Amino acid sequence: MCGIAGVLLHDLHATPSREGLERMAGVIRHRGPDADGFRVSGPAGLAHRRLAIIDLVSGDQPMSSADGRIWVIFNGEIYNYPELRAAMEGAGHAFRTRSDTEVLVELFRKEGPASFRKLNGMFACAFWDEASRELTLVRDRWGKKPLYYANGKRELRFGSEIKALLAYGESDRRVHPGALHEYLSQGYVSGPQTIFEGVERLLPGHYLTAREGATAVHRYYELEFGPSATPLAEEPFLERLDATLRAAVKRRLMSDVPLGAFLSGGLDSSVVVALMASLSDRPVRTFSVGFEEQEYSELSDARVVARHVGTDHAETVVRPSAFEILPDLVWHCDEPFGDSSAVPTYYVSRAAREHVTVALSGDGGDEVFAGYTRYKIAREREAWRRIPRWIGEGIGGRLTRLLPFTTPGWNSLATIAYLSGQGRIAGMGIYPYIRDVLYSRAWGRRAAEFDPMARLEKILASVRGLDVVSQLQYLDMHHYLPGDILTKVDRMSMAVSLEVRAPLLDYEVVELMAQAPLSYKLRGDVSKVALRRLGERLLPRSTLEKRKQGFALPQGRWFQGELYARAEEILLDPRALGRGYFDPRAIRTVLAEHRAGRRDYGTWLWCLIVLEIWHRHFVDADTRRV
């Protein structure tokens, strides 16, 4: 795992700033503390920070193809590189190193962008062709590894994190109003537009080509979603899934450094750990995080699995004092990020990094196997979507505008108004739906120029013929997974220089489940049917029957107690109120209602606090860190 950054000047006769490249690499040193590397070639400059995992001796980057034409910097792992290497050796190619990077650059030299579909792994790469003077950027299928770019007047900048782009030189810090509206609607920013004007995110499954100031973005992969016309019977399907999952886990055990796993005690991570144990000749190192508030903590569940499988297990408890780490976590995220589970993710990553350099996780299990509770709720609320728009939006919407948002039943009215007549699905957006109540009049008018749900609805429109659960799965694979889950895991693990691998997101596993009948995923009230049946062979019954539990902070309780004063201090600070986004009276009402226990606005308080800290770190000239 590594960090990459670089610059391509529009003037082919100019040379990038070496000092600027060093600043870009320096600000993402946490992604690769083991080594750095640079390459300046004509108008192109490449910078790399290395976290050595495979071929510790000869895998440094930037690395060139054997003929010296193509140079690459690469963040991630290519799990099938041994097979790709063997095929190329069979065709007569001789390799100089044992690294997956060399296989990557030689495959690109031979096949160009057609090579991307052959890769099984997580990756964000930049290829510089010294002959054609063309830069190619590419990102893996699901967006496990991040990649940003900004095409300005003088140069195109790119990097693993936005802060690397900002570090190269003078940068535009204007906040994009549509992206901010999206954050305050969903809790994160997804899609190509980032929170900064002029900075874009390369979407998963896409690549970008740049030459002489012109750029073009292309899609190289698209997931085909929907039940197969000739599905396997359930038992043969389970055998195929078993073999595919085992192969995915085995591929991710490849490492020249110590390796372990996150273990929450839930089905996804428990299956991964059990499969790891069956493939290892020594106890697996496992790491869990929990809370003093027992209803939020899964530590006891993780212990059950650890004992059953026989792992070498360690635990970490997160307390309200963990709030003090929030400014650093906001710094690592680059954009406002409202998922509070970033905090326990950071702490379990930090605990794991004390013992290992690589950890496997159960990320992706809910999206791939249909585990989210909202999938069941969406199916139950299908009737709400059939309420005529004039009733839902006309009457329900008008009532929510007339009644105080603290009125009993207000949230249900707002939900009906939101869903009716729009083709929308339950579970989208930050609940309760008080966003518009919080907005100031001026900001509300500005935000109304943008539709924060437009991209979600466009994604849904492409699979509208599928059942509602499959629609939500497809949406989550293209929106929530890359925008929230994978962003969180990448930033929090890279903050402590830990590589995290997700075998449940092996593309062969995803494609297999994407074409499975719905009954293999959700059957009545039972979710993850196929994965649960495989778990019967590996795990104790209590794990299989465990209630679905999210990986989130007890933030609501904390903001009623010892963190209330801190929340009030940040959100009612004149600097925060002076930004003009929110109605000060509404903010005071939310704080008071939450403290009194009449409403749970913990999620909103967290999102608003993160936004204010983000402004101070990245926008405000007197306090920004880059």
C-alpha atoms as one frame of an Amber mdcrd trajectory, in Angstrom:
protein
   0.000   0.000   0.000   1.290   3.416  -0.877   0.506   7.019  -1.696   0.880
   8.512  -5.144   0.910  12.074  -6.474   2.048  13.940  -9.525   1.774  16.770
 -11.986   1.475  17.051 -15.774   2.211  20.531 -17.116   0.259  21.721 -20.134
   3.410  23.317 -21.536   5.366  20.334 -22.909   8.603  22.317 -22.733   8.296
  23.183 -19.038   9.460  21.132 -16.050   7.483  20.457 -12.832   8.742  21.812
  -9.531  10.778  19.211  -7.641  10.039  21.073  -4.407   6.336  20.925  -5.194
   6.509  17.179  -5.787   8.334  16.730  -2.493   5.607  18.670  -0.698   2.973
  16.465  -2.325   4.767  13.325  -1.152   5.490  14.742   2.285   1.890  15.529
   3.122   0.843  11.899   2.440   3.839  10.303   4.162   1.465   8.365   6.449
   0.374   6.315   3.430   3.929   5.094   2.857   6.481   5.683   5.615   9.081
   3.221   4.306  10.469   5.109   1.308   9.842   7.859  -1.212  10.637   8.139
  -4.903  10.419  10.769  -7.632  10.630  10.964 -11.403  10.638  14.106 -13.544
  10.338  13.458 -17.270   9.642  16.419 -19.504   6.333  17.996 -18.400   5.482
  15.116 -16.043   6.437  14.708 -12.422   5.708  11.574 -10.380   5.934  11.229
  -6.585   5.546   8.076  -4.523   5.433   7.085  -0.860   5.932   3.373  -0.170
   4.513   1.042   2.465   6.517  -2.080   1.663   4.375  -5.250   1.606   5.684
  -7.433  -1.251   9.270  -7.614  -2.533  10.700  -5.457   0.232  14.079  -5.093
  -1.513  13.437  -4.287  -5.169   9.883  -2.960  -5.411  10.602   0.774  -5.153
   8.718   3.252  -7.322   8.438   5.039  -9.691   9.250   1.960 -11.779   9.781
   1.767 -15.518   8.998  -0.884 -18.080  11.991  -2.857 -19.357  12.294  -0.636
 -22.423  12.151   2.550 -20.333   9.092   3.923 -22.140   6.402   3.559 -19.448
   6.769   4.758 -15.867   4.273   3.852 -13.144   3.394   4.845  -9.598   0.935
   2.522  -7.935  -1.097   2.370  -4.725  -2.593  -1.007  -3.824  -2.074  -4.702
  -4.467  -2.596  -6.901  -7.528  -3.572 -10.254  -6.037  -3.425 -12.238  -9.277
  -0.019 -10.937 -10.307   1.643 -14.379  -9.950  -0.704 -15.798 -12.620  -0.236
 -12.743 -14.858   3.528 -12.979 -14.415   3.584 -16.679 -15.272   1.611 -16.039
 -18.467   4.017 -13.311 -19.537   7.056 -15.439 -18.702   5.534 -18.203 -20.806
   5.483 -15.708 -23.670   9.183 -15.014 -23.185   9.268 -11.969 -20.891  12.017
 -11.845 -18.245  11.299  -9.959 -15.003  13.832  -8.034 -12.905  11.941  -8.041
  -9.562   9.379 -10.071  -7.600   6.957  -7.149  -7.307   3.420  -6.811  -8.605
   4.378  -3.308  -9.769   6.644  -4.663 -12.483   3.921  -7.012 -13.725   1.523
  -4.070 -13.779   3.764  -1.781 -15.831   4.757  -4.496 -18.319   1.139  -5.530
 -18.815   0.168  -1.917 -19.459   3.076  -1.482 -21.885   1.828  -4.503 -23.813
  -1.966  -4.014 -23.699  -2.664  -0.445 -22.574  -6.042   0.208 -20.864  -7.298
  -3.225 -21.974  -5.057  -4.615 -19.230  -7.175  -3.119 -16.439  -9.932  -5.730
 -16.676  -7.348  -8.459 -16.112  -6.379  -7.108 -12.710  -7.769  -8.648  -9.535
  -6.950  -6.305  -6.714  -7.253  -2.847  -5.253  -5.377  -0.148  -7.094  -4.975
   3.467  -8.076  -2.221   3.976 -10.639  -0.593   6.611 -12.816   1.217   5.598
 -16.035   3.423   8.074 -17.893   4.282   7.256 -21.504   7.522   9.091 -22.300
   7.128   8.538 -26.043   3.533   9.693 -26.538   3.642  12.203 -23.642   0.355
  10.817 -22.349  -0.645  10.313 -18.718  -3.118   7.582 -17.754  -4.804   7.409
 -14.339  -6.870   4.395 -13.318  -8.869   3.239 -10.290 -10.037  -0.246  -9.288
 -13.544  -1.607  -9.864 -15.104  -0.674  -6.505 -12.966   2.295  -5.464 -10.997
   0.649  -2.674  -8.110   2.998  -3.408  -8.717   6.747  -3.895  -7.559   8.981
  -6.743  -8.213  12.698  -7.244  -7.241  15.189  -9.926  -7.526  18.880 -10.754
  -7.030  20.157 -14.278  -6.057  23.799 -13.913  -4.789  26.518 -16.217  -1.143
  25.473 -16.032  -1.128  21.825 -14.995  -3.064  18.722 -14.095  -2.440  17.630
 -10.518  -3.353  14.215  -9.149  -2.927  12.222  -5.982  -4.180   9.643  -3.501
  -5.476  12.429  -1.277  -6.733  15.931  -2.023  -4.224  17.445   0.377  -1.442
  16.334  -1.982  -2.978  18.436  -4.753  -3.228  21.417  -2.424   0.396  21.020
  -1.305   1.939  21.400  -4.785   1.390  25.155  -4.890  -1.230  27.880  -4.890
  -4.674  26.260  -4.787  -8.308  27.294  -5.078 -10.069  26.679  -1.747 -13.613
  27.546  -2.818 -16.266  25.181  -1.456 -18.463  23.641  -4.134 -22.061  24.401
  -3.054 -23.514  21.282  -4.679 -21.003  19.030  -2.923 -21.676  20.707   0.416
 -25.420  20.249  -0.111 -24.726  16.582  -0.882 -22.729  16.179   2.334 -25.561
  17.702   4.357 -27.997  15.362   2.624 -26.074  12.085   2.884 -23.196  12.530
   5.316 -20.444  12.196   2.703 -19.524  13.436  -0.763 -19.567  10.932  -3.605
 -19.510  11.137  -7.379 -16.924  12.942  -9.476 -17.302  16.373  -7.841 -15.433
  16.849  -4.560 -16.013  19.468  -1.885 -13.477  21.737  -3.615 -14.267  23.644
  -6.793 -12.088  22.264  -9.589 -11.029  19.055  -7.815 -12.566  15.840  -9.097
 -12.639  12.229  -8.019 -11.864   9.522 -10.574 -14.788   7.137 -10.236 -14.312
   3.408  -9.584 -13.945   1.311 -12.727 -12.780   4.314 -14.751  -9.537   5.613
 -16.221  -8.457   9.054 -17.373  -6.083  10.021 -20.175  -4.393  13.440 -20.293
  -2.245  15.087 -22.922  -1.410  18.730 -23.623  -4.113  20.022 -21.282  -6.937
  17.856 -22.629  -8.442  15.048 -20.539 -10.879  12.246 -21.256 -12.501   9.845
 -18.791 -13.451   6.316 -19.870 -15.247   3.441 -18.148 -13.443   0.113 -18.350
 -15.696  -1.967 -16.069 -19.409  -2.177 -15.353 -21.054  -4.644 -12.987 -23.820
  -6.687 -14.567 -26.461  -6.971 -11.876 -29.556  -9.139 -11.885 -30.498 -12.796
 -11.414 -29.129 -15.183 -14.027 -31.688 -16.617 -16.453 -30.330 -20.085 -15.589
 -29.280 -19.916 -11.915 -27.580 -22.813 -10.171 -29.637 -24.765  -7.668 -28.907
 -23.669  -4.112 -26.568 -26.487  -3.052 -24.303 -26.331  -6.139 -24.331 -22.538
  -5.804 -23.143 -22.783  -2.202 -20.266 -25.067  -3.233 -19.231 -22.593  -5.909
 -19.469 -19.697  -3.456 -17.393 -21.630  -0.915 -14.630 -22.216  -3.466 -14.727
 -18.623  -4.715 -14.549 -17.161  -1.207 -11.703 -19.454  -0.173  -9.738 -18.456
  -3.261 -10.384 -14.771  -2.512  -9.123 -15.113   1.058  -6.104 -17.157  -0.006
  -5.088 -14.504  -2.551  -5.134 -11.889   0.204  -2.827 -13.856   2.494   0.070
 -13.052   0.157   2.478 -10.821   2.083   6.129 -10.439   3.068   5.139  -8.684
   6.321   2.981  -9.651   9.364  -0.723 -10.070   8.632  -3.909 -10.220  10.742
  -7.629  -9.428  10.596 -10.359  -7.196  12.014 -12.965  -9.206  13.919 -16.237
  -7.550  14.933 -18.101 -10.729  15.856 -20.561 -10.173  13.033 -21.082 -12.666
  10.227 -18.885 -11.009   7.570 -15.621 -10.608   9.466 -16.175 -13.924  11.274
 -16.432 -15.861   7.997 -13.271 -14.149   6.727 -11.362 -14.991   9.911 -12.583
 -18.605   9.910 -11.461 -19.039   6.297  -8.104 -17.441   7.115  -7.655 -19.886
   9.984  -8.431 -22.844   7.725  -5.734 -21.654   5.296  -3.056 -20.767   7.863
  -0.565 -22.929   9.708  -0.508 -20.628  12.752  -3.152 -18.760  14.805  -4.560
 -15.687  13.056  -3.966 -12.344  14.806  -7.383 -10.699  15.278  -8.328  -7.240
  16.552 -11.641  -5.917  17.875 -12.957  -2.575  19.084 -15.876  -1.871  21.403
 -17.425   0.580  23.854 -18.255   0.762  27.546 -21.902   1.130  26.477 -22.716
  -2.569  26.122 -25.625  -2.128  23.708 -23.176  -0.659  21.191 -20.292  -3.035
  21.832 -19.669  -6.334  20.055 -16.567  -7.338  22.025 -18.238 -10.339  23.655
 -19.422 -11.577  20.237 -15.904 -11.246  18.838 -14.493 -13.230  21.779 -16.864
 -16.109  21.010 -15.593 -16.326  17.441 -11.957 -15.869  18.467 -12.223 -18.806
  20.892 -14.102 -20.947  18.391 -11.580 -20.381  15.608  -8.541 -20.232  17.884
  -7.157 -16.792  17.069  -4.573 -14.688  18.897  -7.028 -11.975  19.899  -6.696
  -8.360  21.129  -9.341  -5.782  22.119  -9.597  -1.992  22.278 -12.284   0.030
  24.111 -13.257   3.478  22.772 -14.432   6.096  25.294 -15.833   9.648  24.943
 -12.308  11.030  25.295 -11.776   9.622  21.785 -13.531  12.786  20.560 -10.199
  14.552  20.987  -8.805  12.607  18.022 -11.549  13.936  15.734  -9.580  16.933
  14.352  -6.835  14.586  13.140  -9.360  12.214  11.583 -11.043  15.110   9.755
  -7.604  16.058   8.460  -7.071  12.569   7.072 -10.465  12.519   5.334  -9.824
  15.684   3.233 -13.576  16.202   2.758 -16.341  16.483   5.352 -17.160  12.900
   6.374 -20.064  12.329   8.739 -19.838   8.606   9.455 -18.864   8.456  13.141
 -17.718   4.841  12.790 -14.507   6.367  11.420 -13.466   6.746  15.069 -13.606
   3.041  16.070 -12.157   2.159  12.641  -9.180   4.368  13.413  -8.683   2.833
  16.856  -8.887  -0.777  15.693  -6.474   0.086  12.859  -4.047   1.662  15.315
  -4.224  -1.351  17.617  -3.634  -3.731  14.700  -0.683  -1.698  13.392   1.196
  -2.311  16.628   1.456  -5.978  15.591   0.833  -6.311  11.827   1.189  -4.313
   8.599  -1.737  -5.936   6.734  -5.241  -6.739   8.021  -8.143  -8.486   6.300
 -11.668  -7.193   6.907 -15.281  -8.112   6.247 -16.038  -4.902   4.349 -18.507
  -5.268   1.504 -20.469  -8.131   3.026 -23.649  -6.125   3.548 -23.628  -4.776
  -0.009 -22.695  -8.039  -1.731 -24.847 -10.451   0.298 -27.777  -8.074   1.125
 -27.275  -7.574   4.835 -28.464  -4.073   5.567 -31.661  -3.719   7.591 -32.745
  -0.946   5.232 -33.144  -3.531   2.456 -35.962  -5.141   4.429 -37.403  -1.739
   5.326 -37.329  -0.636   1.688 -39.315  -3.677   0.701 -41.837  -3.016   3.471
 -42.188   0.658   2.503 -42.715   0.085  -1.188 -46.333   1.161  -0.688 -45.168
   4.605   0.474 -43.656   5.202  -2.936 -47.088   4.663  -4.496 -48.710   7.452
  -2.488 -49.719  10.111  -5.042 -47.285  12.980  -5.166 -50.041  15.544  -4.502
 -50.759  13.811  -1.195 -47.226  12.990  -0.118 -45.383  16.096  -1.224 -48.393
  18.390  -1.386 -50.050  17.662   1.944 -47.274  15.883   3.847 -44.626  18.285
   2.627 -46.748  21.330   3.478 -47.430  20.041   6.996 -43.727  19.497   7.661
 -43.086  23.087   6.618 -45.842  24.446   8.880 -45.218  22.318  11.973 -42.159
  22.650  14.225 -39.701  19.858  13.425 -39.888  18.777  17.072 -43.602  17.868
  16.681 -44.363  14.156  17.323 -44.854  12.354  14.011 -42.993  15.040  12.039
 -40.272  12.592  10.947 -42.816  10.139   9.491 -44.546  12.924   7.559 -41.188
  14.081   6.201 -40.348  10.525   5.121 -43.647  10.098   3.266 -43.187  13.461
   1.561 -39.650  12.527   0.588 -40.541   9.125  -0.871 -43.870   9.748  -2.530
 -44.034  10.066  -6.275 -40.288  10.354  -6.712 -39.249   6.772  -7.367 -36.963
   7.094  -4.369 -36.153   4.316  -1.935 -36.272   4.334   1.869 -32.917   4.534
   3.594 -31.433   7.267   1.407 -30.240  10.434   3.144 -29.541  11.483   6.734
 -32.438  10.677   9.069 -34.326  12.490  10.494 -34.920  14.683   7.441 -34.364
  18.058   9.123 -31.774  19.393   6.676 -33.969  22.118   5.199 -35.065  23.239
   8.665 -31.433  23.757   9.639 -30.540  25.791   6.558 -30.499  29.568   6.662
 -32.742  31.226   4.108 -29.831  32.453   2.010 -28.023  29.127   1.966 -31.276
  27.258   1.372 -31.864  29.282  -1.798 -28.306  28.572  -2.987 -28.516  24.864
  -2.169 -31.850  24.565  -4.004 -29.953  25.077  -7.276 -28.527  21.567  -6.849
 -30.163  18.153  -6.471 -28.074  16.065  -4.070 -29.981  12.929  -5.030 -29.613
  13.319  -8.799 -26.705  10.899  -9.114 -28.378   8.312  -6.884 -31.542   8.462
  -8.934 -29.538   8.171 -12.162 -27.875   5.021 -10.827 -31.240   3.611  -9.776
 -32.784   4.394 -13.143 -30.327   2.017 -14.819 -31.691  -0.925 -12.781 -35.297
   0.145 -12.339 -36.530  -3.172 -13.727 -35.022  -5.125 -10.813 -36.660  -5.769
  -7.445 -36.217  -3.060  -4.825 -33.573  -5.000  -2.856 -31.427  -5.544  -5.951
 -31.839  -1.881  -6.833 -30.524  -0.874  -3.414 -27.624  -3.317  -3.623 -26.622
  -1.927  -7.006 -26.912   1.621  -5.694 -24.808   0.830  -2.639 -22.083  -0.808
  -4.736 -21.774   2.369  -6.799 -22.454   5.030  -4.208 -22.461   4.165  -0.494
 -19.678   1.578  -0.659 -17.076   3.782  -2.408 -18.333   7.063  -0.942 -18.583
   6.003   2.697 -17.387   2.512   3.630 -14.234   2.249   1.519 -13.334   5.905
   2.053 -13.556   5.431   5.815 -11.461   2.268   5.857  -8.807   3.649   3.511
  -8.335   6.937   5.374  -8.416   5.531   8.886  -6.103   2.601   8.144  -3.703
   4.694   6.074  -3.576   7.251   8.896  -1.564   4.619  10.800   0.123   3.045
   7.730  -1.941  -0.163   7.802  -3.028  -1.970   4.642  -6.584  -3.382   4.777
  -7.768  -6.052   2.328 -11.411  -6.982   1.700 -11.835 -10.533   0.312 -15.644
 -10.228   0.204 -15.110  -7.574  -2.486 -13.062  -9.823  -4.732 -14.680  -9.127
  -8.088 -15.300 -12.840  -8.684 -17.295 -13.008  -5.433 -19.215  -9.837  -6.300
 -20.075 -10.999  -9.813 -21.227 -14.387  -8.548 -23.583 -12.846  -5.992 -24.775
 -10.136  -8.405 -26.329 -12.829 -10.580 -27.713 -14.928  -7.724 -31.486 -15.165
  -7.131 -32.806 -12.801  -4.476 -33.800 -15.805  -2.338 -30.087 -16.637  -1.937
 -29.636 -13.233  -0.282 -32.852 -12.286   1.501 -35.505 -14.819   2.499 -38.291
 -13.504   4.705 -36.555 -11.829   7.636 -33.293 -13.728   7.094 -30.548 -11.739
   5.385 -27.296 -12.942   3.772 -28.829 -16.367   3.212 -25.955 -17.848   1.182
 -23.196 -16.457   3.408 -25.098 -17.549   6.513 -25.386 -21.101   5.195 -21.648
 -21.196   4.540 -21.135 -19.865   8.037 -22.926 -22.924   9.429 -19.850 -24.923
   8.446 -17.418 -22.532  10.136 -18.951 -20.617  13.031 -20.813 -21.114  16.330
 -24.606 -20.921  16.229 -24.678 -17.752  18.338 -22.782 -15.889  15.611 -25.218
 -17.037  12.940 -28.218 -15.989  15.024 -26.719 -12.698  16.197 -28.841  -9.577
  15.747 -27.618  -7.174  13.074 -25.576  -4.452  14.767 -24.042  -1.414  13.109
 -20.453  -0.292  13.684 -21.170   3.148  15.129 -20.347   5.348  18.081 -22.813
   5.863  20.931 -22.667   9.503  19.855 -26.240  10.294  20.839 -25.543   9.391
  24.456 -22.161  11.129  24.466 -23.681  14.389  23.195 -26.244  14.260  26.022
 -23.443  13.948  28.555 -19.806  14.892  28.661 -19.544  15.950  24.994 -22.493
  18.356  25.059 -20.401  21.341  26.110 -17.883  20.648  23.356 -20.648  20.404
  20.742 -22.168  23.676  21.925 -18.788  25.376  21.914 -18.042  24.375  18.302
 -21.474  24.827  16.727 -22.361  28.130  18.422 -18.932  29.658  17.888 -19.325
  32.988  16.030 -16.999  31.692  13.296 -19.249  28.675  12.692 -22.487  30.672
  12.714 -20.894  33.325  10.533 -20.458  30.919   7.629 -24.129  31.469   6.905
 -25.120  27.871   6.251 -27.461  27.386   9.187 -30.211  29.131  11.123 -28.725
  29.767  14.596 -32.139  29.252  16.224 -32.471  25.821  14.627 -28.985  24.816
  15.797 -29.828  25.866  19.359 -33.099  23.928  19.204 -31.344  20.769  17.985
 -28.796  21.037  20.807 -31.461  21.616  23.447 -33.829  18.883  22.233 -31.008
  16.385  22.060 -29.627  17.221  25.487 -33.088  16.886  27.032 -33.488  13.455
  25.441 -36.645  14.413  23.557 -35.052  13.702  20.160 -31.928  11.907  18.987
 -30.033  14.310  16.759 -26.658  12.696  17.418 -25.978  11.988  13.744 -26.693
  15.589  12.793 -24.568  17.001  15.598 -21.669  14.832  14.493 -22.018  15.893
  10.840 -22.205  19.582  11.730 -19.190  19.408  14.038 -17.138  17.605  11.394
 -18.055  20.269   8.838 -16.887  23.080  11.092 -13.596  21.361  11.946 -13.053
  20.660   8.242 -13.463  24.351   7.411 -10.824  25.251   9.967  -8.359  22.667
   8.658  -8.746  23.217   4.930 -10.432  26.554   4.164  -9.804  29.183   6.831
  -6.531  30.925   5.983  -5.460  31.430   9.622  -5.926  27.810  10.753  -5.632
  25.528   7.709  -3.016  22.782   7.846  -2.002  22.606   4.192
